[in-house]
Amino acid sequence: RSLGYTVPDGIVPIVPIILGDDMQVFKTWGELMEHGVYTNVAVSPAVPEGQQMIRIRLMSTHDEEHVERILDAFSKVKSGVLV
């Protein structure tokens, strides 16, 4: 949330980052891949219009370094920094 993304409240193993637009989801997904972060997409009609999202799966094997790498990639994507 502090990076400017819409993330619902709650602690869940699959974290939804709502982007609200199919094209924005695919653009963000591709840029995250370029930064070495694999995510899943959920776009319409699988989700309601305006709720399109990137989903991140967190596991107990992820450590703080992994989470920091993911957050760094999201920060770079948000600010337009490419690899």
Biopython code that builds the backbone (N, CA, C, O; Angstrom):
import numpy as np
from Bio.PDB.StructureBuilder import StructureBuilder

atoms = [
    (1, "ARG", "N", (0.820, -1.198, 0.000)),
    (1, "ARG", "CA", (0.000, 0.000, 0.000)),
    (1, "ARG", "C", (0.862, 1.260, 0.000)),
    (1, "ARG", "O", (0.537, 2.253, -0.650)),
    (2, "SER", "N", (1.972, 1.198, 0.745)),
    (2, "SER", "CA", (2.837, 2.387, 0.825)),
    (2, "SER", "C", (3.480, 2.712, -0.526)),
    (2, "SER", "O", (3.980, 3.821, -0.709)),
    (3, "LEU", "N", (3.478, 1.783, -1.461)),
    (3, "LEU", "CA", (4.010, 2.030, -2.799)),
    (3, "LEU", "C", (2.955, 2.613, -3.739)),
    (3, "LEU", "O", (3.250, 2.945, -4.887)),
    (4, "GLY", "N", (1.731, 2.731, -3.244)),
    (4, "GLY", "CA", (0.667, 3.314, -4.050)),
    (4, "GLY", "C", (-0.231, 2.312, -4.748)),
    (4, "GLY", "O", (-1.004, 2.680, -5.632)),
    (5, "TYR", "N", (-0.139, 1.058, -4.363)),
    (5, "TYR", "CA", (-0.989, 0.020, -4.941)),
    (5, "TYR", "C", (-2.206, -0.224, -4.048)),
    (5, "TYR", "O", (-2.163, 0.017, -2.842)),
    (6, "THR", "N", (-3.288, -0.703, -4.657)),
    (6, "THR", "CA", (-4.492, -1.046, -3.912)),
    (6, "THR", "C", (-4.415, -2.513, -3.511)),
    (6, "THR", "O", (-4.456, -3.406, -4.357)),
    (7, "VAL", "N", (-4.302, -2.746, -2.204)),
    (7, "VAL", "CA", (-4.202, -4.096, -1.655)),
    (7, "VAL", "C", (-5.248, -4.218, -0.552)),
    (7, "VAL", "O", (-5.211, -3.448, 0.407)),
    (8, "PRO", "N", (-6.179, -5.165, -0.661)),
    (8, "PRO", "CA", (-7.204, -5.322, 0.378)),
    (8, "PRO", "C", (-6.590, -5.655, 1.742)),
    (8, "PRO", "O", (-5.481, -6.181, 1.829)),
    (9, "ASP", "N", (-7.333, -5.337, 2.793)),
    (9, "ASP", "CA", (-6.913, -5.676, 4.155)),
    (9, "ASP", "C", (-6.934, -7.185, 4.345)),
    (9, "ASP", "O", (-7.638, -7.911, 3.644)),
    (10, "GLY", "N", (-6.149, -7.633, 5.308)),
    (10, "GLY", "CA", (-6.148, -9.049, 5.663)),
    (10, "GLY", "C", (-4.809, -9.697, 5.382)),
    (10, "GLY", "O", (-4.028, -9.226, 4.556)),
    (11, "ILE", "N", (-4.562, -10.780, 6.082)),
    (11, "ILE", "CA", (-3.348, -11.562, 5.889)),
    (11, "ILE", "C", (-3.758, -12.848, 5.190)),
    (11, "ILE", "O", (-4.452, -13.690, 5.760)),
    (12, "VAL", "N", (-3.315, -12.984, 3.943)),
    (12, "VAL", "CA", (-3.685, -14.137, 3.127)),
    (12, "VAL", "C", (-2.451, -14.639, 2.368)),
    (12, "VAL", "O", (-1.534, -13.859, 2.112)),
    (13, "PRO", "N", (-2.413, -15.925, 2.005)),
    (13, "PRO", "CA", (-1.249, -16.440, 1.287)),
    (13, "PRO", "C", (-1.176, -15.979, -0.166)),
    (13, "PRO", "O", (-0.094, -15.956, -0.752)),
    (14, "ILE", "N", (-2.303, -15.616, -0.747)),
    (14, "ILE", "CA", (-2.321, -15.072, -2.107)),
    (14, "ILE", "C", (-2.768, -13.616, -2.002)),
    (14, "ILE", "O", (-3.927, -13.321, -1.709)),
    (15, "VAL", "N", (-1.828, -12.724, -2.248)),
    (15, "VAL", "CA", (-2.076, -11.298, -2.065)),
    (15, "VAL", "C", (-2.538, -10.682, -3.376)),
    (15, "VAL", "O", (-1.807, -10.717, -4.366)),
    (16, "PRO", "N", (-3.756, -10.111, -3.398)),
    (16, "PRO", "CA", (-4.234, -9.449, -4.608)),
    (16, "PRO", "C", (-3.800, -7.980, -4.636)),
    (16, "PRO", "O", (-3.956, -7.254, -3.655)),
    (17, "ILE", "N", (-3.260, -7.565, -5.767)),
    (17, "ILE", "CA", (-2.936, -6.157, -5.985)),
    (17, "ILE", "C", (-3.866, -5.699, -7.100)),
    (17, "ILE", "O", (-3.666, -6.035, -8.267)),
    (18, "ILE", "N", (-4.869, -4.940, -6.735)),
    (18, "ILE", "CA", (-5.917, -4.552, -7.679)),
    (18, "ILE", "C", (-5.436, -3.368, -8.516)),
    (18, "ILE", "O", (-5.089, -2.309, -7.994)),
    (19, "LEU", "N", (-5.428, -3.584, -9.838)),
    (19, "LEU", "CA", (-5.013, -2.536, -10.765)),
    (19, "LEU", "C", (-6.194, -1.978, -11.538)),
    (19, "LEU", "O", (-6.136, -0.851, -12.031)),
    (20, "GLY", "N", (-7.283, -2.765, -11.653)),
    (20, "GLY", "CA", (-8.540, -2.261, -12.190)),
    (20, "GLY", "C", (-8.648, -2.120, -13.694)),
    (20, "GLY", "O", (-9.617, -1.540, -14.184)),
    (21, "ASP", "N", (-7.674, -2.636, -14.446)),
    (21, "ASP", "CA", (-7.717, -2.482, -15.895)),
    (21, "ASP", "C", (-6.917, -3.616, -16.527)),
    (21, "ASP", "O", (-5.783, -3.872, -16.121)),
    (22, "ASP", "N", (-7.493, -4.296, -17.515)),
    (22, "ASP", "CA", (-6.812, -5.431, -18.141)),
    (22, "ASP", "C", (-5.442, -5.052, -18.682)),
    (22, "ASP", "O", (-4.462, -5.751, -18.424)),
    (23, "MET", "N", (-5.360, -3.961, -19.425)),
    (23, "MET", "CA", (-4.090, -3.562, -20.036)),
    (23, "MET", "C", (-3.047, -3.218, -18.971)),
    (23, "MET", "O", (-1.874, -3.560, -19.122)),
    (24, "GLN", "N", (-3.460, -2.554, -17.912)),
    (24, "GLN", "CA", (-2.522, -2.219, -16.839)),
    (24, "GLN", "C", (-2.015, -3.479, -16.143)),
    (24, "GLN", "O", (-0.848, -3.554, -15.759)),
    (25, "VAL", "N", (-2.887, -4.459, -15.984)),
    (25, "VAL", "CA", (-2.488, -5.723, -15.369)),
    (25, "VAL", "C", (-1.421, -6.402, -16.225)),
    (25, "VAL", "O", (-0.395, -6.833, -15.698)),
    (26, "PHE", "N", (-1.645, -6.504, -17.528)),
    (26, "PHE", "CA", (-0.681, -7.184, -18.388)),
    (26, "PHE", "C", (0.629, -6.402, -18.500)),
    (26, "PHE", "O", (1.702, -7.001, -18.569)),
    (27, "LYS", "N", (0.551, -5.094, -18.520)),
    (27, "LYS", "CA", (1.766, -4.265, -18.548)),
    (27, "LYS", "C", (2.571, -4.473, -17.269)),
    (27, "LYS", "O", (3.784, -4.679, -17.323)),
    (28, "THR", "N", (1.908, -4.420, -16.133)),
    (28, "THR", "CA", (2.579, -4.605, -14.842)),
    (28, "THR", "C", (3.144, -6.011, -14.732)),
    (28, "THR", "O", (4.273, -6.193, -14.276)),
    (29, "TRP", "N", (2.365, -7.012, -15.148)),
    (29, "TRP", "CA", (2.817, -8.401, -15.120)),
    (29, "TRP", "C", (4.113, -8.562, -15.915)),
    (29, "TRP", "O", (5.065, -9.177, -15.434)),
    (30, "GLY", "N", (4.151, -8.013, -17.127)),
    (30, "GLY", "CA", (5.331, -8.122, -17.972)),
    (30, "GLY", "C", (6.543, -7.429, -17.373)),
    (30, "GLY", "O", (7.653, -7.959, -17.421)),
    (31, "GLU", "N", (6.336, -6.258, -16.815)),
    (31, "GLU", "CA", (7.441, -5.523, -16.212)),
    (31, "GLU", "C", (7.964, -6.226, -14.960)),
    (31, "GLU", "O", (9.171, -6.244, -14.718)),
    (32, "LEU", "N", (7.066, -6.801, -14.167)),
    (32, "LEU", "CA", (7.512, -7.563, -13.001)),
    (32, "LEU", "C", (8.341, -8.772, -13.438)),
    (32, "LEU", "O", (9.347, -9.095, -12.806)),
    (33, "MET", "N", (7.924, -9.440, -14.518)),
    (33, "MET", "CA", (8.697, -10.573, -15.047)),
    (33, "MET", "C", (10.101, -10.122, -15.443)),
    (33, "MET", "O", (11.076, -10.832, -15.199)),
    (34, "GLU", "N", (10.202, -8.940, -16.054)),
    (34, "GLU", "CA", (11.511, -8.405, -16.434)),
    (34, "GLU", "C", (12.397, -8.176, -15.214)),
    (34, "GLU", "O", (13.622, -8.225, -15.317)),
    (35, "HIS", "N", (11.787, -7.928, -14.072)),
    (35, "HIS", "CA", (12.513, -7.742, -12.817)),
    (35, "HIS", "C", (12.689, -9.051, -12.054)),
    (35, "HIS", "O", (13.191, -9.049, -10.930)),
    (36, "GLY", "N", (12.281, -10.169, -12.657)),
    (36, "GLY", "CA", (12.481, -11.472, -12.043)),
    (36, "GLY", "C", (11.432, -11.883, -11.034)),
    (36, "GLY", "O", (11.666, -12.775, -10.219)),
    (37, "VAL", "N", (10.262, -11.232, -11.081)),
    (37, "VAL", "CA", (9.185, -11.556, -10.138)),
    (37, "VAL", "C", (8.021, -12.163, -10.908)),
    (37, "VAL", "O", (7.429, -11.515, -11.771)),
    (38, "TYR", "N", (7.696, -13.421, -10.587)),
    (38, "TYR", "CA", (6.593, -14.111, -11.238)),
    (38, "TYR", "C", (5.305, -13.860, -10.454)),
    (38, "TYR", "O", (5.264, -14.033, -9.236)),
    (39, "THR", "N", (4.262, -13.452, -11.164)),
    (39, "THR", "CA", (2.946, -13.243, -10.566)),
    (39, "THR", "C", (1.900, -13.892, -11.468)),
    (39, "THR", "O", (2.207, -14.322, -12.580)),
    (40, "ASN", "N", (0.684, -13.956, -10.986)),
    (40, "ASN", "CA", (-0.450, -14.413, -11.778)),
    (40, "ASN", "C", (-1.367, -13.231, -12.027)),
    (40, "ASN", "O", (-1.406, -12.283, -11.243)),
    (41, "VAL", "N", (-2.104, -13.297, -13.125)),
    (41, "VAL", "CA", (-3.071, -12.241, -13.422)),
    (41, "VAL", "C", (-4.483, -12.777, -13.263)),
    (41, "VAL", "O", (-4.736, -13.971, -13.424)),
    (42, "ALA", "N", (-5.383, -11.882, -12.948)),
    (42, "ALA", "CA", (-6.814, -12.180, -12.926)),
    (42, "ALA", "C", (-7.504, -10.996, -13.592)),
    (42, "ALA", "O", (-7.546, -9.894, -13.043)),
    (43, "VAL", "N", (-8.043, -11.241, -14.786)),
    (43, "VAL", "CA", (-8.687, -10.185, -15.560)),
    (43, "VAL", "C", (-10.120, -10.576, -15.879)),
    (43, "VAL", "O", (-10.530, -11.718, -15.670)),
    (44, "SER", "N", (-10.875, -9.608, -16.390)),
    (44, "SER", "CA", (-12.259, -9.890, -16.741)),
    (44, "SER", "C", (-12.289, -10.878, -17.904)),
    (44, "SER", "O", (-11.440, -10.785, -18.790)),
    (45, "PRO", "N", (-13.218, -11.803, -17.936)),
    (45, "PRO", "CA", (-14.406, -11.932, -17.106)),
    (45, "PRO", "C", (-14.200, -12.765, -15.837)),
    (45, "PRO", "O", (-15.166, -13.021, -15.118)),
    (46, "ALA", "N", (-12.960, -13.196, -15.541)),
    (46, "ALA", "CA", (-12.729, -13.995, -14.331)),
    (46, "ALA", "C", (-12.976, -13.196, -13.054)),
    (46, "ALA", "O", (-13.333, -13.760, -12.019)),
    (47, "VAL", "N", (-12.784, -11.888, -13.134)),
    (47, "VAL", "CA", (-13.076, -10.992, -12.012)),
    (47, "VAL", "C", (-13.965, -9.873, -12.541)),
    (47, "VAL", "O", (-13.952, -9.597, -13.741)),
    (48, "PRO", "N", (-14.734, -9.224, -11.673)),
    (48, "PRO", "CA", (-15.602, -8.140, -12.144)),
    (48, "PRO", "C", (-14.787, -6.989, -12.746)),
    (48, "PRO", "O", (-13.659, -6.725, -12.330)),
    (49, "GLU", "N", (-15.372, -6.326, -13.714)),
    (49, "GLU", "CA", (-14.765, -5.146, -14.317)),
    (49, "GLU", "C", (-14.361, -4.166, -13.215)),
    (49, "GLU", "O", (-15.151, -3.883, -12.314)),
    (50, "GLY", "N", (-13.146, -3.654, -13.286)),
    (50, "GLY", "CA", (-12.637, -2.733, -12.270)),
    (50, "GLY", "C", (-11.886, -3.416, -11.142)),
    (50, "GLY", "O", (-11.276, -2.749, -10.307)),
    (51, "GLN", "N", (-11.926, -4.755, -11.110)),
    (51, "GLN", "CA", (-11.246, -5.523, -10.059)),
    (51, "GLN", "C", (-10.074, -6.350, -10.610)),
    (51, "GLN", "O", (-9.556, -7.229, -9.922)),
    (52, "GLN", "N", (-9.665, -6.068, -11.837)),
    (52, "GLN", "CA", (-8.561, -6.811, -12.432)),
    (52, "GLN", "C", (-7.321, -6.657, -11.549)),
    (52, "GLN", "O", (-7.074, -5.591, -10.985)),
    (53, "MET", "N", (-6.546, -7.744, -11.438)),
    (53, "MET", "CA", (-5.469, -7.739, -10.446)),
    (53, "MET", "C", (-4.288, -8.604, -10.838)),
    (53, "MET", "O", (-4.357, -9.462, -11.719)),
    (54, "ILE", "N", (-3.195, -8.329, -10.131)),
    (54, "ILE", "CA", (-2.007, -9.179, -10.084)),
    (54, "ILE", "C", (-2.124, -9.934, -8.756)),
    (54, "ILE", "O", (-2.551, -9.365, -7.752)),
    (55, "ARG", "N", (-1.744, -11.209, -8.754)),
    (55, "ARG", "CA", (-1.778, -11.964, -7.493)),
    (55, "ARG", "C", (-0.392, -12.509, -7.196)),
    (55, "ARG", "O", (0.279, -13.052, -8.073)),
    (56, "ILE", "N", (0.025, -12.355, -5.946)),
    (56, "ILE", "CA", (1.322, -12.850, -5.493)),
    (56, "ILE", "C", (1.068, -13.970, -4.499)),
    (56, "ILE", "O", (0.268, -13.817, -3.575)),
    (57, "ARG", "N", (1.738, -15.077, -4.683)),
    (57, "ARG", "CA", (1.611, -16.206, -3.754)),
    (57, "ARG", "C", (2.811, -16.216, -2.821)),
    (57, "ARG", "O", (3.954, -16.345, -3.259)),
    (58, "LEU", "N", (2.539, -16.081, -1.554)),
    (58, "LEU", "CA", (3.601, -16.121, -0.550)),
    (58, "LEU", "C", (3.587, -17.466, 0.159)),
    (58, "LEU", "O", (2.526, -18.008, 0.468)),
    (59, "MET", "N", (4.785, -17.999, 0.414)),
    (59, "MET", "CA", (4.907, -19.299, 1.080)),
    (59, "MET", "C", (5.859, -19.170, 2.263)),
    (59, "MET", "O", (6.592, -18.189, 2.390)),
    (60, "SER", "N", (5.830, -20.170, 3.111)),
    (60, "SER", "CA", (6.700, -20.148, 4.285)),
    (60, "SER", "C", (8.175, -20.216, 3.897)),
    (60, "SER", "O", (9.038, -19.886, 4.709)),
    (61, "THR", "N", (8.475, -20.635, 2.677)),
    (61, "THR", "CA", (9.863, -20.690, 2.227)),
    (61, "THR", "C", (10.396, -19.336, 1.759)),
    (61, "THR", "O", (11.599, -19.179, 1.550)),
    (62, "HIS", "N", (9.505, -18.364, 1.595)),
    (62, "HIS", "CA", (9.958, -17.005, 1.269)),
    (62, "HIS", "C", (10.509, -16.359, 2.538)),
    (62, "HIS", "O", (9.869, -16.381, 3.590)),
    (63, "ASP", "N", (11.684, -15.794, 2.423)),
    (63, "ASP", "CA", (12.243, -15.095, 3.582)),
    (63, "ASP", "C", (12.171, -13.587, 3.339)),
    (63, "ASP", "O", (11.653, -13.133, 2.318)),
    (64, "GLU", "N", (12.692, -12.831, 4.280)),
    (64, "GLU", "CA", (12.601, -11.367, 4.194)),
    (64, "GLU", "C", (13.274, -10.840, 2.927)),
    (64, "GLU", "O", (12.794, -9.881, 2.324)),
    (65, "GLU", "N", (14.366, -11.454, 2.528)),
    (65, "GLU", "CA", (15.071, -11.029, 1.309)),
    (65, "GLU", "C", (14.180, -11.182, 0.072)),
    (65, "GLU", "O", (14.172, -10.316, -0.803)),
    (66, "HIS", "N", (13.432, -12.284, 0.006)),
    (66, "HIS", "CA", (12.513, -12.495, -1.116)),
    (66, "HIS", "C", (11.443, -11.405, -1.147)),
    (66, "HIS", "O", (11.154, -10.830, -2.196)),
    (67, "VAL", "N", (10.871, -11.139, 0.005)),
    (67, "VAL", "CA", (9.805, -10.138, 0.088)),
    (67, "VAL", "C", (10.351, -8.765, -0.294)),
    (67, "VAL", "O", (9.679, -8.016, -1.003)),
    (68, "GLU", "N", (11.540, -8.424, 0.156)),
    (68, "GLU", "CA", (12.157, -7.137, -0.198)),
    (68, "GLU", "C", (12.395, -7.046, -1.706)),
    (68, "GLU", "O", (12.210, -5.984, -2.300)),
    (69, "ARG", "N", (12.804, -8.152, -2.325)),
    (69, "ARG", "CA", (13.021, -8.165, -3.774)),
    (69, "ARG", "C", (11.713, -7.915, -4.513)),
    (69, "ARG", "O", (11.676, -7.160, -5.485)),
    (70, "ILE", "N", (10.650, -8.547, -4.054)),
    (70, "ILE", "CA", (9.335, -8.349, -4.666)),
    (70, "ILE", "C", (8.894, -6.898, -4.520)),
    (70, "ILE", "O", (8.444, -6.284, -5.487)),
    (71, "LEU", "N", (9.020, -6.351, -3.321)),
    (71, "LEU", "CA", (8.616, -4.959, -3.087)),
    (71, "LEU", "C", (9.465, -3.990, -3.912)),
    (71, "LEU", "O", (8.955, -2.993, -4.422)),
    (72, "ASP", "N", (10.748, -4.282, -4.038)),
    (72, "ASP", "CA", (11.630, -3.443, -4.854)),
    (72, "ASP", "C", (11.184, -3.462, -6.309)),
    (72, "ASP", "O", (11.162, -2.421, -6.966)),
    (73, "ALA", "N", (10.830, -4.634, -6.811)),
    (73, "ALA", "CA", (10.357, -4.739, -8.196)),
    (73, "ALA", "C", (9.057, -3.955, -8.381)),
    (73, "ALA", "O", (8.907, -3.237, -9.369)),
    (74, "PHE", "N", (8.122, -4.085, -7.446)),
    (74, "PHE", "CA", (6.876, -3.318, -7.544)),
    (74, "PHE", "C", (7.145, -1.820, -7.509)),
    (74, "PHE", "O", (6.495, -1.052, -8.219)),
    (75, "SER", "N", (8.093, -1.407, -6.692)),
    (75, "SER", "CA", (8.455, 0.010, -6.611)),
    (75, "SER", "C", (9.026, 0.498, -7.943)),
    (75, "SER", "O", (8.661, 1.572, -8.422)),
    (76, "LYS", "N", (9.908, -0.279, -8.530)),
    (76, "LYS", "CA", (10.512, 0.094, -9.814)),
    (76, "LYS", "C", (9.467, 0.147, -10.920)),
    (76, "LYS", "O", (9.487, 1.048, -11.758)),
    (77, "VAL", "N", (8.551, -0.824, -10.920)),
    (77, "VAL", "CA", (7.492, -0.828, -11.937)),
    (77, "VAL", "C", (6.616, 0.409, -11.770)),
    (77, "VAL", "O", (6.255, 1.053, -12.755)),
    (78, "LYS", "N", (6.277, 0.741, -10.540)),
    (78, "LYS", "CA", (5.412, 1.901, -10.270)),
    (78, "LYS", "C", (6.082, 3.188, -10.750)),
    (78, "LYS", "O", (5.419, 4.073, -11.291)),
    (79, "SER", "N", (7.404, 3.287, -10.547)),
    (79, "SER", "CA", (8.118, 4.516, -10.902)),
    (79, "SER", "C", (8.608, 4.499, -12.351)),
    (79, "SER", "O", (9.199, 5.474, -12.817)),
    (80, "GLY", "N", (8.364, 3.392, -13.066)),
    (80, "GLY", "CA", (8.730, 3.330, -14.476)),
    (80, "GLY", "C", (10.167, 2.929, -14.750)),
    (80, "GLY", "O", (10.656, 3.116, -15.864)),
    (81, "VAL", "N", (10.855, 2.380, -13.754)),
    (81, "VAL", "CA", (12.231, 1.938, -13.945)),
    (81, "VAL", "C", (12.242, 0.567, -14.605)),
    (81, "VAL", "O", (11.682, -0.389, -14.067)),
    (82, "LEU", "N", (12.872, 0.468, -15.759)),
    (82, "LEU", "CA", (12.967, -0.814, -16.447)),
    (82, "LEU", "C", (14.310, -1.448, -16.143)),
    (82, "LEU", "O", (15.233, -0.793, -15.658)),
    (83, "VAL", "N", (14.399, -2.728, -16.437)),
    (83, "VAL", "CA", (15.634, -3.496, -16.163)),
    (83, "VAL", "C", (16.721, -3.015, -17.092)),
    (83, "VAL", "O", (17.844, -3.518, -17.041)),
]
sb = StructureBuilder()
sb.init_structure("model")
sb.init_model(0)
sb.init_chain("A")
sb.init_seg("    ")
for serial, (resi, resn, name, xyz) in enumerate(atoms, 1):
    if name == "N":
        sb.init_residue(resn, " ", resi, " ")
    sb.init_atom(name, np.array(xyz, "f"), 0.0, 1.0, " ", f" {name:<3s}", serial, name[0])
structure = sb.get_structure()
